């Protein structure tokens, strides 16, 4: 069992920045990837970014590449998502998730992640 707790959401103006954090606890040794997903009202949950616990390989959705940065602190079992140049279309509930993903081609798949956090709201509005 793995528990995930997100923090850092809030209200920000377009062009602003937010930093989300996700603290993992429990059997994190059974997972190899930490990911961030988001879900806006009326839309499907979508992949944002992911990072491997070992090696630190990173993966990004095209919509956030160059604006968002995912990082990790293995000692603290924490993964962060630095979000810069935020746009109104970035507004959503952001979830961190983890699982044992067998290949990089599956990292963006919602159904490959076994454990999810409760989500944190990000609102981008002037």
N, C-alpha and C positions, 0 to 999 in steps of 0.2 A: 504494500500500500504506500502511496505517495500523496503527500498533502502539499498544495500550492496556495500561496497567499499573495495576491497582487496589491500594489499600492501605487500612489502617485498620480492618479487621474485628477481631472479637474476641468475648469473653464479657462480657455486661452484664446486670445485674439488671433485672427489669421496672420501667418508669418511668425507667430510665437513658437515657443518650445515647451516641451514637457518631458519629464523622465519618469518612466514606469519601472517598477521593480517587482520581482517575483522571487519569493523565498520558498525553497523546496525543503521538505523534511520527509523522513521515513526512508523507504527503500529506494533511494535515488540511484544506488548502484545497479539497479535493474533497468535503468534508462540510459540512453545515449544521446538524446536530442532534447533540447528545450526550445519550444516555439512560442511565438506570439501570433494570435489570431484576433480578428475583430468582427463585430457584427453590428451593422446599422439597422435601424427599424425597417422591417419589411424586406430585408435582404438576407442572403445566406451568409453563414460564417465564412470568412475568407482568411487565407494565409497572409501574414505580414512579414515575419522574419523568423529565422531559427539559427541555433548555434549548437555545435557538438560539445559535449562535456569534455571529451578528450580531443586535443588538437585544436579546438576552437574554430573549426571551419564555419563560415557564416553563409547564410542564404537569405535572399530578400525577394519580395514581390516587386515586380517592375514599377508598380505605382508608388513605392516608397524608396526605391533605390536612390542613393545620393542624398536623401533627407533624413532617413532613420539609421541608427546604428545600434546593433545588438552587441552586448558584451556579457561576460560572465566573471564570477568570482567563485572558483571552486571551493575555496576554504570556507566561504560563507554560504555555499549552495544557493547563490543568488544570480539571477539573470536580469539584466537591465535593458531597457529599450529607450534610447535617447531619440526623441522626435523633434526635429527642427523644421523650420519653414512649413509649419502646419497649415493645412488648407481646410476649408469647411467640409470637404468630402472625406477628411480623415476622422470626422466625428463618428464615434461608435463606442460600444462596450468592448474593451480590450481584455482578452483572456490569455493567460499563459497556460501552456500545456506541455506534457512530457510523455515520452514513451520510448520503446525500443524500436526504432525505425530501421528496417533492414537495408535500405538503400536511399541514396540521395534523391532519386526520382520520386520517392514517396513522401518527402518531407513536407510538401504543401497539402497533403491529404488530411482533412479533418479526422477521418475515420481511423487513421493510423496512430492517433494519440490516445493513450489510455487514461490519463489523469488530467484533470482540468481545475483551474482556479475558479473563484466565484465571479471574477470579472471586475473591471474598474471602468467607470464612465469617463470618456474624453469628449469634451464639447469644444468646438472651435467656432467661435462666433464673435462678431464685433458688437 
